Amino acid sequence: MGTIYYGGSATPIHIEDRVLAHLKVVVATKLRRGESFTVSWQHLESEPGGRSTIWLHPSIALRFVFDDPEPTELNRAWIEQLAQSASSSGGVLLTEEQIEPADADDPAPQTVSVTAD
């Protein structure tokens, strides 16, 4: 489980490492361009119910911390999907990753959960 530390908030934001790795690419790209946007997610089962949204702005301190010391292999299609949503009025909504099947005879995509079990 990775963590985002945002601004002066004492409350860390916990996001699964694989999701955080993809989000980090989109966030870094947008902020490097000086663009602000929102990121929204549903709370983990271990947290009080509901959802949260944060406004990301280049002037606000941001740190990503990953539990896994090895970088994850990134899914370009998922990054592009997140980047498109970052440019929309709704901002990034963290969703489950759709992975293309390795077997061409199996047309059903696999799903990787956004939250930890």
C-alpha positions as CSV (number, residue, x, y, z in Angstrom):
1,M,0.0,0.0,0.0
2,G,1.5,3.3,-1.1
3,T,0.9,6.7,0.4
4,I,0.5,10.2,-0.8
5,Y,1.4,13.1,1.5
6,Y,-0.3,16.2,0.2
7,G,0.3,19.8,1.4
8,G,0.2,20.3,5.1
9,S,-2.4,17.6,5.7
10,A,-1.5,15.3,8.6
11,T,-3.7,12.7,7.0
12,P,-1.9,10.4,4.6
13,I,-3.7,9.1,1.5
14,H,-3.3,5.3,1.1
15,I,-3.4,3.9,-2.4
16,E,-2.3,0.5,-3.7
17,D,1.3,0.7,-5.1
18,R,0.3,-0.2,-8.7
19,V,-2.4,2.4,-8.8
20,L,-0.2,5.0,-7.2
21,A,2.6,4.3,-9.8
22,H,0.2,5.0,-12.7
23,L,-1.3,8.0,-10.9
24,K,2.2,9.4,-10.2
25,V,3.0,9.5,-14.0
26,V,-0.2,11.5,-14.7
27,V,0.2,13.8,-11.8
28,A,3.8,14.6,-12.6
29,T,3.0,15.3,-16.2
30,K,0.1,17.6,-15.4
31,L,1.9,19.5,-12.6
32,R,5.1,19.9,-14.7
33,R,2.9,21.7,-17.3
34,G,1.5,23.9,-14.5
35,E,-2.0,22.4,-14.8
36,S,-4.3,21.9,-11.8
37,F,-6.9,19.2,-11.5
38,T,-8.8,16.9,-9.1
39,V,-8.2,13.3,-8.1
40,S,-11.1,11.3,-6.6
41,W,-11.3,7.9,-5.0
42,Q,-13.5,5.7,-2.9
43,H,-12.3,5.0,0.7
44,L,-10.8,1.7,1.6
45,E,-13.0,-0.8,3.5
46,S,-10.8,-0.2,6.6
47,E,-11.6,3.5,6.5
48,P,-14.9,5.3,7.2
49,G,-17.2,5.0,4.2
50,G,-17.4,7.4,1.4
51,R,-15.1,9.0,-1.1
52,S,-12.6,11.9,-1.2
53,T,-11.4,14.4,-3.8
54,I,-8.3,16.5,-3.6
55,W,-7.3,19.5,-5.8
56,L,-3.8,19.1,-7.1
57,H,-1.9,22.3,-7.8
58,P,1.8,22.8,-8.8
59,S,2.4,25.1,-5.7
60,I,1.3,22.5,-3.1
61,A,3.9,20.0,-1.8
62,L,3.3,16.4,-2.8
63,R,5.2,13.2,-2.0
64,F,4.6,9.7,-3.1
65,V,5.8,6.8,-1.0
66,F,5.7,3.2,-2.2
67,D,5.9,0.1,0.0
68,D,7.4,-2.0,-2.8
69,P,11.0,-1.1,-3.4
70,E,10.8,-2.2,-7.1
71,P,9.0,-0.1,-9.6
72,T,6.0,-1.6,-11.2
73,E,5.6,-2.3,-14.9
74,L,3.3,0.4,-16.2
75,N,0.2,0.0,-18.4
76,R,0.3,2.7,-21.1
77,A,-3.4,2.4,-21.9
78,W,-4.3,2.9,-18.3
79,I,-2.0,6.0,-18.0
80,E,-3.7,7.4,-21.1
81,Q,-7.1,6.8,-19.7
82,L,-6.1,8.5,-16.4
83,A,-4.5,11.4,-18.3
84,Q,-7.7,11.9,-20.4
85,S,-9.8,12.0,-17.2
86,A,-7.4,14.5,-15.6
87,S,-8.1,16.9,-18.5
88,S,-11.8,16.6,-18.1
89,S,-14.0,18.7,-15.8
90,G,-14.5,15.8,-13.5
91,G,-10.8,15.2,-13.0
92,V,-9.1,11.8,-12.3
93,L,-11.4,9.2,-10.9
94,L,-9.4,6.2,-9.8
95,T,-10.9,3.1,-11.4
96,E,-9.9,-0.5,-11.8
97,E,-7.3,-1.3,-14.4
98,Q,-8.3,-3.2,-17.5
99,I,-5.6,-5.5,-18.7
100,E,-5.6,-6.8,-22.2
101,P,-5.8,-10.6,-22.2
102,A,-2.6,-12.5,-23.0
103,D,-4.5,-15.2,-24.8
104,A,-6.1,-13.8,-28.0
105,D,-8.8,-16.6,-27.7
106,D,-9.9,-15.1,-24.4
107,P,-11.6,-11.8,-25.1
108,A,-12.5,-11.0,-21.5
109,P,-10.2,-8.4,-19.9
110,Q,-8.8,-9.0,-16.4
111,T,-9.4,-6.6,-13.7
112,V,-6.9,-5.4,-11.0
113,S,-8.6,-4.0,-7.9
114,V,-7.9,-0.4,-7.0
115,T,-8.1,-1.1,-3.2
116,A,-6.2,-3.7,-1.2
117,D,-7.9,-6.8,0.0
